[in-house]
């Protein structure tokens, strides 16, 4: 039953991206799925329209994170900078949980960029606890600077 739910969820994610609709946080999306949604968006950044993947990533950013990065226009510039630009249109990624509780989860993310260079990130999500539409949703609170791991060749 759990496998069927995951397949249906992934199908919905795919359909949502193909219909140019951004997914919004809800309390049924697990911490790892939040990271998957964000990475899949960045992997196909311009699939639906210019920077739709960055905007998808922004949808799952914690409000505190949004305050630090500034408005969406600043976030786009940050993601496209040398610091995080390797995430845009990357070839593949892996997500490994390294720790969690009922309020936070941390993942090691390894990305293979367009130039076939691996980069490692620490990615943290937290459950939003304040009242409102985001209550009990998992949202990204931190993504580390990349650690280059070398070429795949």
Order of alpha helices (4+ residues) and beta strands (2+ residues): alpha-alpha-alpha-alpha-alpha-beta-beta-beta-beta-beta
